[in-house]
Amino acid sequence: MLKKYLSVGSIIAYSMYVNKRIDLGGKMNNFIKPIIVFILFFIILAEKFNMEVLIIGLIVSLSISIFNKKEKETIDKPKTLTVKKILYFILYGAVLLKEIVIANIQVAKIVLSPKMNICPKIVKYETKLMSKIYQSILANSITLTPGTLTMDLEGNILTVHCLREEDSLGLKDSKFEQILLKIEEIDYDK
């Protein structure tokens, strides 16, 4: 076990050393850094370090980076973190955690009740968020909340599957979107 962490640690140290010593140019450097992170993550998930894991990790990491290269270039990058933005993200995490717990209890009641009180519905929801990254955060948060699943995000329209009618109504006054809108305002000085 210790050997695994020493190996991962030495790879991290070496990659940091290489990044400081060799400047591969902005675009190339932006391509290599995620690959190194993906490989390290893959090794940690594999729970062992040998040549086979390293080669498979390299292939998977390269594939992910190549297939997502164009998508990564189209994502508008938010400005730097500010104290206000960090506080909003902490608030967002707390609201998300609270909503997940509440939704878990509601879904458990539905599943455990003798007559399942569900009315599945697919709704289209237009978000006010303009940034692709914040739209993705909203879509993932909706999916993390039990009883709802984001099926598609096209433009600023989310297609969401809901277990109950109330879940679809809850999208309209989403606390998630309200907080993300405030963060987006900070980013783009609206």
FIDREN-269108 format. One line per 3 residues: for each residue x, y, z of C-alpha. Coordinates in nm, 4 decimals. Last residue first. Layout:
BEGIN
X/Y/Z; ...
END
This chain:
BEGIN
-2.3217/4.2248/-1.5374; -1.9584/4.1985/-1.4325; -1.9015/3.8716/-1.6227
-1.7663/3.6565/-1.3445; -1.9490/3.8262/-1.0564; -2.2778/3.8096/-1.2480
-2.2127/3.4398/-1.3159; -2.1760/3.3772/-0.9420; -2.5104/3.5500/-0.8790
-2.6720/3.3482/-1.1585; -2.5260/3.0301/-1.0066; -2.6968/3.1112/-0.6756
-3.0360/3.1640/-0.8411; -2.9915/2.8569/-1.0621; -2.9359/2.6236/-0.7704
-3.2208/2.7751/-0.5705; -3.4535/2.6594/-0.8482; -3.7796/2.8511/-0.8775
-3.8927/2.6969/-1.2082; -3.7257/2.3618/-1.1467; -3.9483/2.2924/-0.8463
-4.2519/2.2595/-1.0729; -4.0916/1.9591/-1.2443; -4.0244/1.7939/-0.9087
-4.3813/1.8599/-0.7956; -4.5173/1.6655/-1.0950; -4.3293/1.3541/-0.9867
-4.0496/1.1288/-1.1092; -3.8881/1.4022/-1.3194; -3.6941/1.3685/-1.6466
-3.5205/1.6943/-1.7435; -3.4461/1.8432/-2.0861; -3.2426/2.1584/-2.0254
-3.2652/2.4450/-2.2738; -2.9863/2.7089/-2.2735; -2.8275/2.5904/-2.5959
-2.8884/2.2182/-2.5831; -2.8570/2.0387/-2.2520; -3.0014/1.6892/-2.2488
-3.1255/1.4153/-2.0172; -3.1014/1.5914/-1.6829; -3.2352/1.3475/-1.4259
-3.4684/1.4221/-1.1378; -3.6056/1.2083/-0.8551; -3.2814/1.2045/-0.6594
-3.0796/1.5298/-0.6826; -2.7480/1.4537/-0.8489; -2.9076/1.4974/-1.1930
-3.0293/1.8483/-1.1078; -2.6817/1.9327/-0.9787; -2.5245/1.7996/-1.2985
-2.7497/2.0189/-1.5149; -2.6786/2.3258/-1.2986; -2.3017/2.2672/-1.3130
-2.3275/2.2182/-1.6901; -2.5191/2.5465/-1.7294; -2.2502/2.7101/-1.5149
-1.9771/2.5863/-1.7498; -2.1723/2.6786/-2.0615; -2.2096/3.0401/-1.9451
-2.5414/3.2075/-2.0268; -2.7523/3.1066/-1.7264; -3.1181/3.2077/-1.7579
-3.2181/2.8437/-1.7914; -3.5000/2.7265/-2.0127; -3.6554/2.4067/-1.8805
-3.7989/2.1337/-2.0979; -3.9973/1.8762/-1.9076; -4.0180/1.4979/-1.9146
-4.2725/1.3556/-1.6726; -4.3041/1.0507/-1.4563; -4.6145/1.0563/-1.2325
-4.5233/0.8698/-0.9194; -4.7212/0.7832/-0.6075; -4.6100/0.4246/-0.5721
-4.8856/0.2507/-0.3840; -4.7473/0.0441/-0.0987; -4.5028/0.3194/0.0083
-4.1339/0.2243/0.0228; -4.0390/0.3670/-0.3182; -4.2266/0.6932/-0.2697
-4.1014/0.7439/0.0859; -3.7426/0.6696/-0.0276; -3.7832/0.9238/-0.3104
-3.8910/1.1926/-0.0620; -3.6094/1.1106/0.1826; -3.3499/1.1186/-0.0947
-3.4957/1.4474/-0.2256; -3.4528/1.6104/0.1169; -3.0940/1.4828/0.1495
-3.0012/1.5907/-0.2050; -3.1621/1.9329/-0.1535; -2.9624/1.9911/0.1669
-2.6353/1.8862/-0.0011; -2.7035/2.1138/-0.2989; -2.7900/2.4073/-0.0709
-2.4666/2.3547/0.1256; -2.2579/2.3233/-0.1917; -2.4158/2.6382/-0.3371
-2.3490/2.8305/-0.0150; -1.9833/2.7233/-0.0342; -1.9801/2.8284/-0.4016
-2.1339/3.1654/-0.3062; -1.8653/3.2142/-0.0405; -1.5934/3.1332/-0.2955
-1.7416/3.3896/-0.5368; -1.7440/3.6607/-0.2696; -1.3840/3.5809/-0.1749
-1.2805/3.6093/-0.5386; -1.1797/3.3337/-0.7762; -1.0376/3.4296/-1.1130
-1.2506/3.4883/-1.4199; -1.4595/3.2107/-1.5668; -1.3366/3.0278/-1.8771
-1.5653/3.0157/-2.1732; -1.5916/2.6566/-2.2855; -1.5314/2.6270/-2.6606
-1.1663/2.5173/-2.6279; -1.2545/2.2377/-2.3855; -1.5132/2.0984/-2.6275
-1.2546/2.0816/-2.9088; -1.0044/1.9000/-2.6879; -1.2605/1.6609/-2.5377
-1.2003/1.3666/-2.7726; -0.8227/1.4152/-2.7660; -0.7999/1.4554/-2.3881
-1.0230/1.1561/-2.3124; -0.8366/0.9369/-2.5606; -0.4964/1.0443/-2.4297
-0.6015/0.9655/-2.0736; -0.7463/0.6246/-2.1681; -0.4305/0.5282/-2.3608
-0.2013/0.6569/-2.0837; -0.4004/0.4781/-1.8151; -0.3867/0.1552/-2.0160
-0.0081/0.1936/-2.0504; 0.0423/0.2804/-1.6809; -0.1852/0.0001/-1.5620
0.0061/-0.2526/-1.7759; 0.3463/-0.1182/-1.6641; 0.2653/-0.1587/-1.2962
0.1067/0.0481/-1.0234; -0.1794/-0.0831/-0.8205; -0.5012/0.0561/-0.6787
-0.6570/0.0948/-1.0273; -0.8470/0.4028/-0.9058; -0.5235/0.5694/-0.7908
-0.3571/0.4786/-1.1205; -0.6479/0.6246/-1.3200; -0.6377/0.9490/-1.1192
-0.2649/0.9799/-1.1827; -0.3167/0.9141/-1.5545; -0.6009/1.1685/-1.5714
-0.3906/1.4361/-1.3953; -0.0974/1.3770/-1.6312; -0.3285/1.3903/-1.9338
-0.4883/1.7096/-1.8003; -0.1433/1.8768/-1.7838; -0.0358/1.7647/-2.1329
-0.2976/1.9481/-2.3426; -0.2743/2.2824/-2.1632; 0.1056/2.2583/-2.1937
0.0728/2.2033/-2.5682; -0.1534/2.5072/-2.6029; 0.0598/2.7425/-2.3928
0.4057/2.6399/-2.5068; 0.5985/2.3336/-2.3998; 0.7858/2.5110/-2.1233
1.0232/2.2531/-1.9814; 1.1803/2.2902/-1.6387; 0.8762/2.3799/-1.4281
0.6408/2.1318/-1.5984; 0.9046/1.8572/-1.5807; 0.9555/1.9075/-1.2064
0.5796/1.9038/-1.1438; 0.5527/1.5840/-1.3496; 0.8389/1.4303/-1.1492
0.6805/1.5189/-0.8156; 0.3436/1.3794/-0.9235; 0.5063/1.0606/-1.0543
0.7081/1.0252/-0.7317; 0.3921/1.0647/-0.5250; 0.2094/0.8014/-0.7286
0.4980/0.5585/-0.6749; 0.5218/0.6442/-0.3041; 0.1459/0.5973/-0.2736
0.1613/0.2532/-0.4325; 0.4628/0.1468/-0.2238; 0.2782/0.2406/0.0939
0.0000/0.0000/0.0000
END
